[in-house]
């Protein structure tokens, strides 16, 4: 689309996501990205869900174009709960860094 104006912050209470819980966000990501082929994309989806369920913040901005078109763009941050979970998950029975974790590639 031509005439891209940029991304603008939004107040979640003014969006369809106003009452989303962590479970709602996880399901939203599954519905939106679960059907995309590629193991690297599936790993990204799993990572996003792990972040959400461990308390990472979900950021929503609105992209706008001159003709009045808009779309919400959603990203997930990180948090201590996610970082701790990854460390604990990677430390297996055989010691630290026993298991691997990939963040994948966004579709």
ROVEXVEX-184089 format. One record per residue: x, y, z of N, C-alpha, C in turn; residue in three letters. Coordinates in pm, whole numbers, padded with zeros to 5 digits, always signed. Example, Ala and Ser with C-alpha at 12.3 -4.5 7.8 and 13.67 -1.06 7.14 Angstrom:
<sites>
+01319-00569+00780+01230-00450+00780+01320-00330+00780ALA
+01285-00225+00708+01367-00106+00714+01290+00003+00787SER
</sites>
This chain:
<sites>
+00083-00118+00000+00000+00000+00000+00089+00125+00000UNK
+00047+00221-00073+00120+00347-00080+00075+00442+00030UNK
+00158+00540+00058+00123+00642+00155+00133+00597+00299UNK
+00231+00510+00329+00248+00461+00465+00288+00576+00557UNK
+00216+00591+00668+00240+00701+00761+00323+00659+00882UNK
+00331+00531+00908+00408+00482+01022+00323+00407+01122UNK
+00386+00374+01234+00321+00302+01343+00299+00397+01460UNK
+00183+00382+01523+00146+00472+01630+00101+00392+01752UNK
+00139+00438+01873+00095+00369+01994-00056+00374+02008UNK
-00111+00270+02067-00255+00267+02093-00278+00230+02239UNK
-00389+00271+02290-00431+00230+02423-00510+00101+02405UNK
-00467-00007+02468-00534-00136+02450-00684-00130+02477UNK
-00726-00043+02568-00870-00037+02599-00952+00009+02480UNK
-00887+00069+02381-00957+00114+02260-00945+00015+02145UNK
-00905-00109+02175-00885-00211+02071-00969-00334+02101UNK
-00978-00426+02005-01048-00552+02031-00976-00639+02135UNK
-00854-00601+02171-00772-00681+02262-00784-00634+02408UNK
-00874-00545+02435-00885-00480+02566-00892-00578+02683UNK
-00962-00684+02669-00982-00777+02781-00904-00907+02765UNK
-00805-00908+02676-00728-01030+02652-00648-01071+02775UNK
-00655-01199+02806-00572-01260+02910-00452-01325+02840UNK
-00361-01379+02917-00247-01451+02858-00296-01565+02770UNK
-00399-01636+02815-00453-01746+02735-00512-01695+02603UNK
-00580-01581+02608-00636-01523+02486-00526-01486+02388UNK
-00418-01425+02439-00307-01388+02351-00243-01512+02289UNK
-00222-01617+02371-00163-01741+02319-00250-01799+02208UNK
-00380-01804+02229-00471-01856+02127-00473-01766+02004UNK
-00465-01636+02023-00460-01542+01910-00338-01572+01822UNK
-00223-01592+01884-00102-01623+01808-00115-01757+01737UNK
-00173-01857+01802-00193-01988+01738-00285-01974+01618UNK
-00395-01902+01633-00489-01884+01524-00426-01808+01407UNK
-00347-01708+01439-00289-01623+01334-00170-01687+01264UNK
-00085-01759+01338+00040-01808+01282+00054-01960+01280UNK
-00038-02034+01340-00025-02179+01350-00027-02252+01218UNK
-00087-02196+01116-00095-02263+00987+00018-02232+00891UNK
+00115-02154+00935+00226-02118+00847+00329-02229+00846UNK
+00368-02272+00727+00464-02381+00712+00604-02339+00752UNK
+00683-02437+00790+00823-02416+00822+00850-02436+00969UNK
+00941-02527+01000+00971-02555+01140+01028-02434+01212UNK
+01104-02349+01141+01159-02229+01205+01048-02131+01243UNK
+00938-02129+01165+00824-02044+01201+00745-02105+01316UNK
+00733-02237+01318+00664-02304+01428+00740-02282+01559UNK
+00875-02288+01553+00954-02265+01673+00935-02122+01723UNK
+00927-02025+01630+00901-01886+01669+00767-01878+01741UNK
+00665-01945+01688+00532-01942+01749+00538-02001+01890UNK
+00605-02113+01905+00618-02174+02038+00689-02078+02133UNK
+00793-02011+02084+00865-01916+02168+00776-01799+02209UNK
+00695-01748+02117+00606-01637+02151+00505-01678+02257UNK
+00452-01799+02244+00356-01849+02342+00424-01869+02478UNK
+00547-01920+02478+00621-01937+02604+00642-01802+02671UNK
+00673-01700+02592+00692-01566+02647+00561-01515+02711UNK
+00453-01527+02635+00323-01480+02683+00283-01549+02813UNK
+00295-01681+02816+00252-01757+02933+00344-01738+03054UNK
+00463-01682+03031+00554-01650+03140+00548-01504+03181UNK
+00450-01431+03126+00426-01294+03171+00490-01183+03089UNK
+00544-01215+02972+00605-01111+02889+00497-01014+02839UNK
+00532-00887+02825+00434-00789+02778+00405-00804+02629UNK
+00279-00782+02596+00237-00781+02455+00221-00635+02415UNK
+00286-00598+02306+00283-00459+02259+00196-00451+02133UNK
+00108-00354+02129+00022-00333+02013+00041-00191+01963UNK
+00066-00179+01833+00072-00048+01768-00022-00053+01648UNK
-00056+00063+01598-00143+00070+01481-00063+00129+01365UNK
-00054+00053+01256+00007+00104+01133-00100+00178+01056UNK
-00063+00292+00996-00161+00375+00925-00109+00416+00788UNK
-00206+00430+00696-00177+00475+00561-00264+00597+00529UNK
-00221+00673+00431-00291+00796+00394-00438+00774+00357UNK
-00468+00663+00294-00604+00637+00251-00699+00597+00362UNK
-00651+00596+00487-00736+00560+00599-00724+00415+00642UNK
-00645+00335+00568-00627+00195+00606-00544+00187+00734UNK
-00576+00091+00817-00502+00068+00940-00491-00081+00965UNK
-00392-00118+01045-00381-00257+01092-00307-00255+01224UNK
-00346-00350+01310-00275-00364+01436-00153-00452+01412UNK
-00043-00412+01472+00080-00492+01468+00115-00526+01612UNK
+00133-00656+01634+00149-00708+01769+00287-00771+01783UNK
+00354-00741+01894+00482-00805+01923+00484-00841+02071UNK
+00571-00935+02103+00583-00982+02241+00724-00950+02289UNK
+00733-00894+02408+00862-00861+02467+00920-00980+02541UNK
+01001-00949+02639+01057-01052+02724+01039-01009+02869UNK
+01067-01099+02959+01053-01068+03101+01136-01167+03182UNK
+01150-01138+03310+01229-01225+03396+01171-01366+03403UNK
+01038-01376+03405+00974-01508+03411+01012-01595+03292UNK
+01014-01537+03174+01052-01609+03053+01199-01648+03058UNK
+01285-01554+03096+01429-01580+03102+01460-01692+03201UNK
+01395-01688+03316+01414-01791+03418+01364-01925+03368UNK
+01248-01927+03303+01192-02051+03251+01286-02114+03148UNK
+01341-02032+03058+01433-02083+02956+01555-02146+03023UNK
+01613-02076+03121+01731-02129+03189+01698-02261+03257UNK
+01587-02267+03327+01548-02390+03396+01518-02502+03297UNK
+01456-02468+03185+01422-02569+03085+01547-02625+03020UNK
+01647-02542+02997+01771-02585+02931+01860-02667+03024UNK
+01846-02648+03155+01927-02724+03249+01859-02857+03278UNK
+01913-02962+03220+01853-03095+03233+01920-03179+03339UNK
+01888-03308+03336+01941-03402+03434+02093-03411+03428UNK
+02149-03384+03310+02294-03396+03293+02369-03266+03315UNK
+02301-03165+03368+02369-03041+03401+02322-02922+03321UNK
+02391-02809+03340+02354-02685+03272+02365-02698+03119UNK
+02277-02629+03052+02277-02623+02906+02264-02760+02840UNK
+02190-02852+02906+02170-02986+02850+02079-02980+02728UNK
+01980-02893+02734+01884-02883+02625+01901-02751+02551UNK
+01856-02750+02427+01867-02633+02342+01732-02563+02333UNK
+01734-02434+02308+01611-02358+02285+01635-02264+02170UNK
+01549-02271+02072+01558-02182+01955+01441-02085+01958UNK
+01467-01960+01929+01361-01860+01922+01288-01862+01789UNK
+01344-01929+01690+01280-01940+01559+01288-01811+01480UNK
+01215-01809+01369+01213-01695+01279+01069-01653+01256UNK
+01042-01525+01278+00905-01474+01259+00862-01490+01114UNK
+00736-01526+01090+00687-01537+00953+00680-01401+00885UNK
</sites>
